[in-house]
Amino acid sequence: MKILIIGCGYVGLPLGQALARAGHEVHGVRRTDFTAENITPHPFDITTPNALDALPRDFDWIINTVSSARGDAEVHRAVFVDGTKNLLDWLGDSSARVLFTSSTSVYPQIDGEWVDETSPAKPEGGTAQNLAQAEELFLNAPQAATVLRVAGIYGLERGYLFRQFLKGKAVLTEGGARWMNMIHRDDVVSAILAAMKIEPSIYNVADDEPVTQHEFFKWLAQRLSKPMPPDGEQVSRKRVATSKRVRNAKLKAAGWLLQFPTFREGYEALLREE
């Protein structure tokens, strides 16, 4: 197959390499010049209207794994809303299948309840509103669209709370009671590969065990023989803080297998690797 990856970065690059190893023709789009083995690079900015016009339109798959590169709220909206509109305008009535990596942040629940793909996903503030709008654009497009709602990604050089803990800057907010959902980068890649083989739909991509902030730091403290973080206030972030437990049963039932079923296996591997 001929596959175009929009956002050939932390997830898109290893995904492209995996697809190339499987024998597919892979093209990648990123804002800046890049080189990657077996991936044809295209340095375009999808927030610019008509930026994709130089590309052929005969792709079998369009996979959108863009990020806002930690930009502000305006940049985030430009990437996920304006960029999605530009991408779909370019696609027109193409028969390509599309896949969009969204986020579990679209679930606004704050009481620790379990959520699945049928749960309300209407965020009331923060950048999650942009992701919800992008999801709607893809799902209403002429193409068959799959939306993956991805939990907090960690892996090499990623994992915000883990990095804060290592630097001695982590704090327990509200006693550490907030529920968190995580996923290793390698399992995000395998989830995309699995989703490409099944019916287009919305699927959650999270590991098997949501964890409270307190329990996560407790495990790290014991594993690394470090003290628990002190109580403190959360530093202002773009996302509205939520607290929910995300079910991954739908994608697992369709054949997705996790390499790191919980954060423990994932961070053990990460600690060994780093």
C-alpha positions in Angstrom: 0.0 0.0 0.0 0.9 3.6 -0.4 0.7 5.5 2.9 1.1 9.1 3.9 1.9 10.0 7.5 1.1 13.6 8.5 3.3 14.5 11.4 6.4 12.3 11.1 7.6 12.8 14.6 7.6 11.0 17.9 4.9 8.5 16.9 4.8 9.0 13.1 8.4 8.3 12.5 8.6 4.8 14.1 5.2 4.1 12.6 6.5 4.9 9.1 9.6 2.7 9.7 7.4 -0.2 10.8 5.2 0.2 7.7 8.2 0.4 5.4 9.6 -2.8 7.0 6.3 -4.5 6.2 6.8 -3.6 2.5 4.6 -0.5 2.1 5.5 2.7 0.3 5.7 5.3 3.0 5.7 9.1 2.6 6.0 11.5 5.5 5.1 15.1 6.1 6.8 17.3 8.7 7.1 21.1 9.1 10.9 20.9 8.7 13.3 19.0 6.5 14.0 15.5 7.7 15.5 12.2 6.6 14.4 8.8 7.6 15.3 5.4 6.1 12.7 4.1 3.6 10.4 7.1 4.1 10.0 9.7 1.4 10.1 13.1 3.2 7.9 16.1 2.4 8.6 19.3 4.4 5.1 20.9 4.5 3.2 22.9 7.1 -0.4 21.6 7.0 -1.6 24.8 8.7 -0.8 26.6 5.4 -3.7 26.4 2.9 -2.9 24.4 -0.3 0.5 23.2 1.2 -0.3 19.6 0.2 -1.2 20.4 -3.4 2.3 19.3 -4.6 1.6 15.7 -3.3 0.0 13.0 -5.4 -3.5 11.9 -4.3 -3.3 8.2 -4.9 -2.6 7.2 -1.3 -4.4 4.2 0.2 -4.0 5.5 3.7 -3.6 9.0 5.3 -2.5 8.8 8.9 -2.5 12.0 10.9 -0.2 11.9 13.9 0.5 15.6 14.2 1.4 17.4 17.4 1.5 21.1 18.2 5.2 20.9 19.3 4.3 22.3 22.7 3.0 25.5 21.2 0.4 27.8 22.7 -3.4 27.5 22.4 -3.4 29.4 19.2 -0.8 27.1 17.6 -2.7 24.0 18.9 -5.9 25.1 17.2 -4.1 25.9 14.0 -2.5 22.5 13.9 -5.6 20.4 14.8 -8.5 22.4 13.4 -7.1 24.5 10.6 -4.7 21.7 9.6 -7.4 19.1 9.5 -9.6 21.4 7.3 -6.7 21.9 4.9 -6.0 18.2 4.8 -9.6 17.2 4.1 -9.9 20.0 1.5 -6.8 18.5 -0.2 -8.3 15.0 0.0 -11.6 16.0 -1.6 -13.5 12.9 -2.5 -10.5 10.6 -2.4 -11.2 7.0 -1.5 -8.2 6.8 0.9 -8.9 5.6 4.4 -7.9 8.1 7.1 -6.7 7.6 10.7 -6.4 10.4 13.3 -4.6 10.1 16.6 -6.7 12.1 19.0 -6.4 12.1 22.8 -8.3 10.7 25.8 -8.3 14.3 27.0 -11.6 14.7 25.1 -13.3 12.8 27.9 -14.1 15.6 30.4 -15.0 13.3 33.4 -13.5 14.3 36.7 -14.8 11.8 39.3 -12.7 8.8 38.5 -15.4 6.9 36.6 -14.6 4.4 33.9 -15.1 5.6 30.3 -15.3 3.9 27.0 -15.9 4.9 23.4 -19.6 5.5 24.1 -19.0 7.9 27.0 -19.6 11.6 26.6 -16.5 13.2 24.9 -17.4 16.9 25.0 -14.6 18.9 26.7 -15.7 22.3 28.1 -12.3 24.0 27.9 -8.6 23.8 27.1 -7.0 22.3 24.0 -9.2 19.2 24.1 -11.9 21.2 22.4 -9.7 21.5 19.4 -9.2 17.7 19.3 -12.9 17.1 19.6 -13.5 19.4 16.7 -10.9 17.7 14.6 -12.5 14.3 15.4 -15.8 15.6 14.2 -14.3 16.9 11.0 -12.7 13.5 10.3 -15.8 11.5 11.2 -18.0 13.6 8.9 -15.6 13.5 6.0 -16.3 11.4 2.9 -13.5 9.1 3.7 -13.8 6.1 6.0 -12.2 7.4 9.2 -10.7 5.9 12.3 -10.1 8.0 15.4 -7.7 6.7 18.1 -8.1 8.4 21.5 -4.6 8.1 22.9 -3.7 8.3 26.6 -0.6 10.0 27.9 2.3 8.8 25.9 5.7 8.0 27.5 8.9 6.5 26.2 12.4 7.6 25.4 12.7 11.3 26.4 9.0 11.5 27.1 6.8 11.2 30.2 6.2 14.6 31.9 5.6 13.4 35.5 8.4 10.9 35.3 10.9 13.6 34.1 9.6 16.0 36.8 10.2 13.2 39.4 13.7 12.6 38.2 14.5 16.3 38.4 13.1 16.6 41.9 10.4 19.0 40.7 7.3 16.7 40.9 4.5 17.6 43.3 1.4 15.7 44.6 -1.6 17.7 43.6 -4.8 17.3 45.7 -3.2 14.4 47.6 -2.4 12.5 44.4 -5.9 11.3 44.0 -6.3 12.1 40.3 -6.5 9.1 38.0 -4.1 9.0 35.0 -4.1 6.9 31.9 -0.8 6.0 30.1 0.5 4.2 27.0 4.0 3.5 25.9 5.0 4.9 22.5 5.6 1.5 21.1 2.1 0.4 22.0 0.7 3.5 20.2 2.5 2.3 17.1 1.1 -1.2 17.4 -2.4 0.2 18.1 -2.3 2.1 14.8 -1.1 -0.9 12.9 -3.9 -3.0 14.5 -6.5 -0.3 13.7 -5.5 -0.3 10.0 -6.7 -3.9 9.8 -10.2 -3.5 11.3 -13.4 -1.6 10.8 -13.2 2.2 10.9 -14.4 3.5 14.3 -13.4 5.3 17.5 -11.0 3.3 19.7 -9.3 4.1 23.0 -5.6 3.5 23.2 -4.5 3.1 26.8 -2.8 0.4 28.8 -4.6 -2.0 31.1 -4.3 -0.2 34.4 -5.2 3.4 35.1 -3.2 4.7 38.1 -3.6 7.5 40.6 -0.9 10.1 40.7 -0.1 9.0 44.3 0.4 5.3 43.3 2.5 6.2 40.3 4.9 8.3 42.4 4.9 5.7 45.1 6.0 3.0 42.7 8.7 5.3 41.3 9.9 6.3 44.7 10.3 2.7 45.8 11.8 1.6 42.5 14.4 4.4 42.5 14.9 4.7 46.3 13.8 8.3 46.2 11.5 10.3 48.5 7.9 10.9 47.6 7.2 14.3 46.0 5.8 17.0 48.4 2.2 18.3 48.2 1.9 21.3 45.8 -0.1 23.0 43.2 -0.2 21.9 39.5 1.7 24.2 37.2 -0.7 25.8 34.7 -1.0 23.6 31.6 -3.0 23.9 28.4 -5.2 21.0 29.2 -8.0 21.0 31.7 -7.3 18.5 34.5 -9.6 15.5 34.4 -9.8 12.3 36.4 -11.1 9.2 34.7 -10.2 5.6 34.0 -10.1 4.7 30.3 -11.2 1.3 29.0 -9.2 -0.2 26.2 -11.4 -3.3 25.7 -12.8 -2.4 22.2 -9.4 -2.3 20.5 -8.1 -5.3 22.4 -11.1 -7.3 21.4 -10.2 -6.5 17.8 -6.8 -8.1 18.2 -4.5 -5.4 19.6 -1.8 -6.8 21.9 0.1 -4.6 24.3 3.9 -5.0 24.8 3.6 -3.0 28.1 0.3 -3.9 29.7 0.8 -1.5 32.6 3.1 1.5 33.4 5.3 -0.8 35.5 6.5 -2.9 32.6 6.9 0.2 30.4 8.9 2.2 32.9 11.0 -0.8 33.9 12.0 -1.1 30.2 12.5 2.6 30.0 14.8 2.7 33.1 16.9 -0.1 31.7 17.1 1.6 28.3 18.0 5.0 29.6 
